Amino acid sequence: MSSLEYYSMRKENGGYMTNKIPDDVIERVKQANDIVDVVGEFVHLKKRGKNYFGLCPFHDENTPSFSVAEDKQIYHCFGCNKGGNVLSFIMEMEGVSFYESLVFLAERGDIELPSIQQGKHAPRNEEHTKLLEAYDWLSKLYHHVLRYSKDGEEGLAYLKSRGLSEESIETFQLGYAPNKANFTATFLEKKGFHKQLLLKSGLLSEREGNDVTDPFRGRIIFPIRNHIGKVIAFGGRTISDGRPKYLNSAENPLFQKSQMLYNFDEARKHMRKTNEVVLCEGQMDAIAITEAGVPHVVATLGTALTEYQAQLLKRYVDTVIICYDGDEAGLEASYRASLLLQNSGCTIKVSQLAADMDPDSYIQTYGKSAFKAQLIDNSQSFVSFYMRYIKREYNVQSENDRVEYVKRIIQHIATLESSIEREHHLQDISKEYNLSMESLQTELLEHVNRIEQSQDKTSQTRYTSKGSAWTKKERLLPAYQNAERKLIAYMLHDPNIARKVENELEAQFNVDAHKIIVTYLYAFYEDEESPDISSFIERLPEDGLKHLVTELAMIPLVDIIDYEEIDDYIQTIYLESNDMKQLSDYEEQQKLAVQQNDYFKAAEIAQKIINIEKQLKKV
């Protein structure tokens, strides 16, 4: 595609993605949403130098390769190469359209958007949008029934008997589904929702005779929200002897239990402040724990913790406090969750509940202050929990079992990195079982040595180059490609360099993606005097180009520009472009010579082609 075609494409797009939303409105929305703050609500970021780093939310990793540049208002992952600005981050993170991302950030920044016809900015999936509307209407209906309707009196009385405050009922928008077969179906049909969509999503269930009913009828309703606060499912608890006791919405494209955590959207901002999260089982426990003054609490939704959920929590916090039921099943679930969370890189603590208690009943029995002080602030380390967990397998009154038990504990203590932690736990064992510290330390040292020897064998594969991903690419790519990448990086930061390149090279770059980027960049600087990478990204027509631009924008540059270096890059690109053009011409001439049976001429041209290819390999 020629430069003229690129320019005409820009004209036809009439402002690219933003032709129906004024550019100044989009700019105000972005300015009201600092990218570090927005990304920080989804990823636990730590500052290193000028930029912030965290675990990438778009692919699994244990070492942070996800970078956010506050000065450029962009993000880029050196692992999966995704990148963009604050709008594209929300689009990628939540799987929403440009318009939905803009609406979310406008609400977050308290900016009123003008009324427009959404056109191509409409949500990607109309069915999803209708479902979200249905859940929103129903959550409001159920809440109204609970608070203000005679049909909800039984449900409200139940919640108050469980000690829930009016504030919690409002905060969590709890509701009640009347025990009437057609109540919900009639309401939704009057709102214009089609029965087939409601059946498909599980909002309604089919009965005999082609009749429909509300699967949650006669239950307390717990709205389940996604990460940006939209209701996408319901949890229902029976207040009679009905079974099952707890019921969640059927899974659908909006709602996957293995990927959701109850109260995550509200807990997230508190998790950022404390750098820890309390993990419990069930909505009632999460609400009770919140009422006890611990707002950084989330709950699984009737399933065991999954690897996805563990990695999600690791992106936000370093420490997870597991607060499951104290019975045998709760103990087993705590152990399995601990292993998953440890594999994700979290520090684990475990609340110690009596066998006949769950968090809600503990709070009801001993009070909110005691819960926070004893079970949260004084939660056990994982080693202490592990000692309690495996102790059930041994009869420590027996000498043989006691020795085996202590050996197994020491084997685990050896995996701890902190020597202070190791000694602390050894002292506990020494006191409890009347064993000398010397013998325990000798046993510990043997295990530590084995671990270190094992690590030495794999050190070559574990400790690779710590350099940035872009430097690795620079070493592997041909010189002309590195020159183009570095030159574009300078152009993104300095319009004067962009104008110099435009005058001397135009779009005569050799990599097609680079040609497109610089052509859009020339057009951008026609409209804007100052560099603004975040705004420039909005003008690019494809996600792949946006990701590439953020990658190039992250290349470290010197503060004082050396124009001789810029000239060298231009010369390298120019020579490559001319050589490639000449190579293409020779190849056409060679084909023609063969067609004319002039094999001597074809051989001469072949030699010229070989010489150029040799030259290109040196560049």
N, C-alpha and C positions, 0 to 999 in steps of 0.2 A: 504494500500500500504506500502510495506516495505521500509527501508532505502536504500537498494540496488536498488530497483526500482526507487526511487527518483534520486539516483546518475546516473543511466543509462539514465533516462529521460533527465537529464542535458547534458550528453554526446551526446545523439541523437539530441538534439536541437542545438548543435554546437554554443552556444552563444545566444540562445533564439531568441529574436526578431531582433537581430542585426547581423545575420550571413552574410548579404549581404552589410552591411555598416560597415566600420572599426570602432571598438570601440573608437579609438583615435579621429576620426572625430566627433562622437556623443558627446564625452566628450568636445571637443573644442566648439561645438555648445552650449552645456549647460553652459559652463564657460563664454561664450560671452553673455548669457542671464540670468542675475540675476533674480531669481524667484520673488523677491519683485517688481522689475521694471516691469516684464512682467505681473504679476497678477495685479499690480497697474494700468495697462492700462485698466483693465476690472472691477476692484473693488476698491472702495475708502477705502484705508487702513489707520489705525491709530496704532501707536506703543504703546504697553503696555508691559512693561518689556522687555524681549528679543525678543518677537514675535510681529507680526503685525496682527491686527484683522479687519474684515469688514463683511458686509452682504454677505451671501453665494450666489454665482451666479447660483447655481444648485437647489435651492429650496427657496420658499417664507419664509421670516422671517423678523421680526422687530428689533430683538436684535442680534447683531453680534455673530455668533458662528463659523465663518470661520477664521482659523488661518494659518499664513504663517511663517515658521521658516527659517530665513535667514541663520543661521549657518548650518542647515541641508539641505537647498535648497529643502524643501518639503512644501506641504500645506495639511491641513486636516480640514474637517468640523465636529464639534461635534454634529451637528444637523442631517445631512443626511449620515454621515460617509464616504463621498467621500474624496479621498486623492491621492497624488502622487507627481511627480516632475514637472518640467516646461514643459516637453514634453507631459505628460499625461494631464496637465491642458489645453493646447491648443487643444488636442484631444477631451476632454470632452466639452470644451467651444464652439468650433466651429463645433463639429461633424465630424471631419476629421480623416483620417488614421494616423498611426504612421509616415509614410513617408511624408505625407502632412504637418504634424506638424513640422517635422524636416526641411523641405524645408522652411516653413514660418520663423522659428527661425534662420535658416542659413542666409536667406536674411536680417532678422532684425539685425543679428550680423555681417553682411558683410563677411560671410564665404562661400567659393565656395565648393559645394559638388562634389565629384567625380561622373562621369557618370556611372550609374549602371542600370541593368535591375531591374525594381521595384519588380517583382515577387509578393510575398505576402504582400509587402509594398504598393501595388497599391491602389489608392483611393477606398473607400468602394463602391461607386456607379458610374459605368462607365457612366451612363446617365447624372448624375450631372456634371461629368467632361467634357463631350462633350458640355453641356449647358454653362458651364463657359467659355469654349473655344470660343463658338459661340458669347457670349456676349462680350468677349474681342476683337474678330475680328471686331464685328459690332461697338463697341464704337470707335475703332481706325478709321474705315471707315467713320463713321458719322463726327468725328472730322476733318478728312482730307478733306472731302467734304466741311465743313463749312469754313475752313481756306484757302484752296488752289484750290477749284473747282468753275467753273462758276455756277454749280448747287446750290452752297451754298451761292452765293452773297446776295440773298434776306434775308436769315437767318442771315448772318453776319451784314448786314445793320440794321436789326431789333434790334439785341443785342446792337449794338453801339448807336442806337437811345434811348435805355433804359439806357444808361450811363455805360454799362459794359466795364471794361478795358480789354486790351489784356491779362494782367496777370491773371484775373479771368477766362477768356475763356480757358486759358491753365490749370490753377490750377484745375478747375472743369471739364476739358476735355469736354466742351460743343460741341455739334455737330448739324448736320442738316441732315434729311432724305429727299432725293430728292423726288419730287412728281411724281415718276415713278412707275408704278404698279409692274414691275418685277425686279427692280433694286436690291433690297436686296436679294430676292430669288435666283437670278442668281449668285450673289456674294457668298452666303453661299453654294450653291450647288457645285460651282467650288472649294470650300475649303473642300469638301467631307462630308458635313453635310446632313443627311437624312431629306427629307421633312416631314415625319411623326413626327419626334422628334421636329422639328421647329414649326409645327402646334400644337402639344400637349402642348408645352411650351408657346405658344402665341407669339413667335417671328414673326411668319407669321400667316395670317388669310386666310380662304378659301372663295373664291368667287363662283358665279354661273359658271357652266361648269367645275367644278373641278380645277379651276385656283386658284393661291395663290397670295397674295399681302402683302405689308408691312403695318401693322396697323398704323405706325407712319409717313407715307409718308406726306411730306409737313409740318413737325413740327420741332421746335427746340428740340434737344435731351439733356436731363439731365441724364447722367449715375448715377445709384443708386448702391452704393457699400455696401457690408456687413462690419462687424466689423474689418475684416482684410484686407480690401481694394480691394476685388474682386468684379467686376461688376456683379450684379445678376439680374438687371432689368433696365428699362428705364422709365423716365418721359418725356412726350412730350407736348409741348405747340404750339397750332396753331398760325400762324402769319397772318391768314386770318379770315374770319367770320365763319370758320368751327366749328362744335360742336362735341364732347364737347371741351371746351376751353383747359382743361388739361386732359391728359390721362396717366395712368400708365400701366405698363406691367400687363398681367394677372397673378394671383397668381399661384404659383407652389411650389414644395417642397423646392426650393431655396429661394423663395420670398413670405413672408407673410407681408402684409402692416401693420397689427396690431402689428408686432414685430420689424419693421425697423424704423429708423429715418434717414432722409437725412443728409449727411455730418457728421455722427457720428464718422466715422473712423478718420477723420481729426480733428474734434473738441475735441476728447477725450484727447489728450495730453495737450491742452489748458485748458480743464476742470479741470485736475489734478492740474494745477498751480493756478487757480483762485478759485477752490472749488465752482464754480457756472456755470450754463449753461443758455443760452438764448434760449427759445423755441418759434418758430414761425410756421406759416402755409404756406408751399409752398417753392419750390426751389428758385424762384426769390428773395423772401424775405431773405432767408438764404444767398444767394450770396451777395445781397446788404448790409446786416448787416456785413458780413465778410469784405467787401470792406470799411465799415465804421470804421474798426479797432477793431471789436469784433469777433475774430475767434472762440470763444467757443459758437457757435450757431448750433442748429439742428432744423429740421423741420419735422412735421408729413407729411404723404403722402396721402393727400386727405381724411383722416378720422379723427374723433375725437381722442384725446389722449386716449390710453387704459391703463388698470391696469398694463399690462406687461411692457409697455413703461415707466410708472411712476416708477415702481420698478427698471427698468434698470437704469434710471437716478439717483435714490437714491443710487445705488451702487457706483456711481462715484462722486457725489457732495452732498453738504448739501443744497444749495440754487438754486432755479429755478426762472428765470425771464421770465414771460410770456409776449410775445410781439405779440399779435394777432391783427387783424384788429380792428379799432375803432367803427365799426358799431354795430347794435343791435346783429347780429349773432356772431360777434367777442366777444362781452361782455358776451353773454351766454356761448360761448365755453371757455372763460377764467375762468368763474366761475366753470364750470364742471371740467375743467382740474385742477383747484386749489384744489378742493375737493379730487380728485384722488391723487394728489401729496402730499397733507397733510396727507392722510391716509397712504401713503408710508413713511412718516417721514421727508419730505422735508420742508424747510422754503420757503415761497412763496413771491415773489414780482411781481408786475404787472405794465407794461408800460402803460401810459395814453395817448392814441392817440385820436385825434379828430374823430368824427363820419364818416367823409368822407375820412379817410386816412388809408393806410396800411403802414408797415415799409418802403417798397420800395419808395412809393410816398412821405413819410415824408422826407426821405433822399434826394430825387430829389428836393423837395421844400426848405428845410431848411439847407441841407448840412450834411456832415458826422460828423463834430464836434458837431453840435447841437444835432444830434441823440444820440450820445454816452453820452453827458453831461446831456441831458434832459430826455431821455427815458430809458437809462441803468443805469447810475450812480445815477440818481435821481428817480428811479422807486419807485412806492408806495408799502408800506407794504400791506399784505393781508387785515388787518383790514381797512385800508383806502380805498382799492378797494371794500371791502364788504360794507362799508358805501355808496359808490357811487352806487354800484350794486343794493342794496335793496331800496335805496332812490326813485327809479323809481316807487315803489309800493305805495308811500305815497304822500299826498299833505301836505308838511311841512308848508304851510301857514295856514293850519287848526290846531287849538290847539290840538284836539284829535289825529289827525294823527301824529303830531309832537311828542307828548308824547309817543305814541305807537312805533314810529320809534326809539326814544332815548332808550326806554326800551329794544328794540330788539338788538340795538347796544351794550348796556351795558352787556346784556346776553352773547354776543359773547366775549366781552373784558374780562369777568370773566374767560374764558377758557385759557387766556394767563398765562404763568408761571412767566414772568418777571413783578415785581411790577412797575419797571420804565416804561415799555411799557404801562401798564395799566394807570398809571397817565398821561403819555403823551397824550393818546387818550382821557382821561376824560377832560383834559385841552382844547383840540380842541373842544369838544362838548360844554364845558362851555362857551367858547368864541363865538362860532357860534350861540348858541341858548340862550345865556344870562341866564344860569342856574348856581346855586351855586355849588362849588366843594363839599361842605358838603353833599348836597342832592344826588349828583351823587355817591359819595363814599359810602353812606348808601345803595343805591340801589345795587351797585356793591358788597358790603359785603354780602348781602343776597344771591346773586347768588353764590359767592365763597363758602359760608358755605354749600349750597346745594350740590355743586360739591364735596366738601371734605367729606361730610357725605356719599355720594354715593360711593366714593372711599374707605372709611373705610369698607363698607359692603363687598367689593370684594377684600380687601387687602390680605386675606389668599390665594386666587387663583392667584393673581397677583404677589405676592412676594414669590417666591419659592426659594429653595436652589440655591445659585449663584455658587456652586462648578462646576468643570469641569465635562464633561460627563463621562470621564474615571473613576473619583472617585465614581460616582454613580454606575457604572458597578462593581467596586471593592466591594462595599458594598453588591450588590445583588448576585454576582457570588460566587460559592463554593470556598473554600480556595485554592484548587489545581489549579483552573483556574486563580485566581488572581496571584498565584505564577508563573504560566507559563507566564502570560502576563508581569509581572514585570521582570522576568528573561530574556525574549526575549528583553525587552526594554534595559536592561544592555548589552546584547550581541550585539545589533545593534550599540552601542556606544563604545564597547571595545572588540577587537578581542581576548584578553587574557581570558576574561570571556567566550567567545564563545568556545575557545579551551578547557577550563576547563570543561564546560558543555558537550562538545563532548566526552571527555575522560570518564566522569562519568555517563552520561545519554545516549549518542548517540542521537537518535531521539525518545527516549522513553517518549514522551510527550503524554498526554491523549486526547487532542483536535486535530482532524485531520488537521485542518488548521495550527495549531502550528507545527505539525510534518513536514508539507511541508515547512514552512518558515524556520525552523532551518536547515533543510537539504540543502536548497538552500543557506542559510547563511554560513554553513560549507564550501560549494563549493566556495562561493564567497571569503572567507578568504584564500582559497588555492591560489587564483590568485592575491588577493589584500592584502597588509600588513595593510593598514589603513582603518578605517570605512568610508564609503561613502554611506549614506542611499539613496541618489538620484540615484546613479549608481546601487545600489543593487535592487532597485525597477524595473529597466529595465529587470532584469533577471527573474522576476516572471511571470508565464504564464497566470495569470488571474487577471482581474481588482479587484475582491473581495479580493484577497491576497494583492494586492498593497494598497488598502484602509485600510486593517487591519494593515499592516506594518506601514503606516503613522500614524494611530491612536496610535499604541504602541510606536512609536518613539516620540510622543508628551507627553508621560507620564513623569512628572517631576521626575528627579533623583538627588540624592545628589552628590556633587562634589567629595567627598572622599568616595571611595567604602568600604563598610563593608563586608568583605568576610564571616563573620559569617552569615550575612543576605543571601548572595548568597547560602551558604551551607544549610540554612534552606529551601530556595526555592527548591533546588535540592532534599532534603530529602522528602519534602511534595509531590513533583511530583512522586518521586520513590515509595513511599508507596502507593500512589493512583494507580499507574500503576500496582503494584503487587497485590493490593486488587482487582482491576478490572479483572486482569488475573485469580486470584483465584476464583472470583465470576463466571467468564465464565466457568471455569473448573467444579465448583460445579453444575452449571446449566446443563451442558452436562451429568454429573454423575447422576443427578436427573432424567433426561429424560430416561437414560438407565435403571435405577432402576424401573421406572414405566413400561417401555416396558417389563421388566422381572418379573413384578407383585410382586416385592419386596418392598411393600408399607412401611414397617417398616424402611428400609434403606432410602427410598425416604423422609420419614418424618424427619429422622436424618439430612439428607443433607439440607432439607428445613430450619431447625433451624440454620444451619451454614450460609446459605444464608441470613437469617434475621439478624444474628449477624453482618455479613460483611456490609450489607446495613445500619444498625444502625451506624456502625463505619464510613462509607462513609458520612453519613449525618452530622457527627460531624466535618469532615475535611473541 
